[in-house]
Amino acid sequence: MAVRAGIVVTGTEVLTGRVSDRNGPWLAEALRARGVDVGSVVVVGDRPEDLRAALGFLAGSVDLVITSGGLGPTADDLTAAVVGDFQGRPSIVDEALEERIAAVVARLSARRGWRMDPGATAAGVRKQAQVPAGATVLEPVGTAPGLVVPVAEGRSGPPVLVLPGPPSELQGMWPAAVDSAPVRAALAGATELRQRTLRLWGTPESELAATLRRVDDELAGLEVTTCLRDGELEIVTRYDAGAEPAYGRLEQAVTADFGDTLFSDGPTADALVATAFADRGWTVAVGESCTGGLLTARLTAVEGSSAWVLGGVAAYANSAKEQLLDVPAATLAQAGAVSPEVARALAEGARSRFGSDVGIGLTGIAGPGGGTAEKPVGTVHLAAVGPDGEVAKSVVLMGSRDSIRQRTTAHAVHLLRQLLLGGPPA
């Protein structure tokens, strides 16, 4: 039987969307890499009764429960106490841990120049040093220790691994957490859990669904999920090692039916573009209008992008297009700012100004206003120019202003992929 885990992400700021959950997805993938299947990720606010309910929901069906968040010094940080109570282990102050946390806080306050009230600081440190009896303490990466809390003797249930909320602290503590004796024991039966991804560009989910129905009886042992995002259809398959032949049949069917839109058997379009630039030793510059810098931000989000991204200009106003990227005033007057001609001029202007091998330009109407019958909201024109030629695309995208801007950047990345690597047209 597969080893399973459940995750509880705590924090009202996460529940209400003020802060995006980065810990749940990270933990799910870290566990999958160890052969552990995640059954549920539950998000709860800073309310003890909701955390207890989530623990109760998960404890009956998993081998390990993991919580993130709620370990700070403030009154709403209640995870350690609630977990201890749930596991039948009352909390006590670990005085040696209290001293270690106090030393960490003193170093941080000195380094950052904080002026802190001694009494309030001591109370916060003491709160963070309250540990359920019998728990394994994981040394702080920030100021909050982690905990592994086993269920009390005479009771049944999985251990609860309690981790801090800041992603850098959680990830920094992870190696020590999985190396702790209670977690090793909980995950001892885990076997390899493989995950493979196929990526299609421009294929509707309904078309893929027909293929999956046709070969469904050949896919025993596979968990196949699909996600359509900004025009890219992602097929993620999870399976035990013994189901590798079934995955081969799935891959064969997808390739046979969608070979003209299949662009990757794993890496994202962003990763493919980055590798292509690095392999060729080429550079790129961006001239963008309606996306306001989103494409440059997306390209530079890739590690190592400083070797091939020279820069970008968000030329929103016509005057900026003329003055910063040398778009001819006549072109703007005759074709309009949203036109294939201006997209190409932006690409050429970026290439010339930065001295890059490749230039990419994009212009459009993101809305909600500004559209006309001839050029409705969502009209976008893109062009990429390089040493070996050029590619261009014009589309009308649907959705909100934010959606149109995000989808435009996706089209731009795929236009670069097409210019550099060929494959499915952007």
Stockholm file with secondary structure:
# STOCKHOLM 1.0

chainA/1-426         MAVRAGIVVTGTEVLTGRVSDRNGPWLAEALRARGVDVGSVVVVGDRPEDLRAALGFLAGSVDLVITSGGLGPTADDLTAAVVGDFQGRPSIVDEALEERIAAVVARLSARRGWRMDPGATAAGVRKQAQVPAGATVLEPVGTAPGLVVPVAEGRSGPPVLVLPGPPSELQGMWPAAVDSAPVRAALAGATELRQRTLRLWGTPESELAATLRRVDDELAGLEVTTCLRDGELEIVTRYDAGAEPAYGRLEQAVTADFGDTLFSDGPTADALVATAFADRGWTVAVGESCTGGLLTARLTAVEGSSAWVLGGVAAYANSAKEQLLDVPAATLAQAGAVSPEVARALAEGARSRFGSDVGIGLTGIAGPGGGTAEKPVGTVHLAAVGPDGEVAKSVVLMGSRDSIRQRTTAHAVHLLRQLLLGGPPA
#=GR chainA/1-426 SS CCCEEEEEEECHHHHTTSSCCCHHHHHHHHHHTTTCEEEEEEEECSCHHHHHHHHHHHHTTCSEEEEESCCSSSTTCCHHHHHHHHTTCCEEECHHHHHHHHHHHHHHHHHHTCCCCHHHHHHHHHHHTEEETTCEEECCSSSCCEEEECCCTTCCCCCEEEECSSHHHHHHHHHHHHHSHHHHHHTTTCCCEEEEEEEEESCCHHHHHHHHHHTGGGCTTEEEEEEEETTEEEEEEEEEGGGHHHHHHHHHHHHHHHTTTEEESSSCHHHHHHHHHHHHTCCEEEEESTTTTHHHHHHHTSTTGGGTEEEEEECCSHHHHHHHHCCCHHHHHHHCSSSHHHHHHHHHHHHHHHTCSEEEEEEECCSSSCCCSSSCTTEEEEEEEETTEEEEEEEECCSCHHHHHHHHHHHHHHHHHHHHHCCSCC
#=GC SS_cons         CCCEEEEEEECHHHHTTSSCCCHHHHHHHHHHTTTCEEEEEEEECSCHHHHHHHHHHHHTTCSEEEEESCCSSSTTCCHHHHHHHHTTCCEEECHHHHHHHHHHHHHHHHHHTCCCCHHHHHHHHHHHTEEETTCEEECCSSSCCEEEECCCTTCCCCCEEEECSSHHHHHHHHHHHHHSHHHHHHTTTCCCEEEEEEEEESCCHHHHHHHHHHTGGGCTTEEEEEEEETTEEEEEEEEEGGGHHHHHHHHHHHHHHHTTTEEESSSCHHHHHHHHHHHHTCCEEEEESTTTTHHHHHHHTSTTGGGTEEEEEECCSHHHHHHHHCCCHHHHHHHCSSSHHHHHHHHHHHHHHHTCSEEEEEEECCSSSCCCSSSCTTEEEEEEEETTEEEEEEEECCSCHHHHHHHHHHHHHHHHHHHHHCCSCC
//
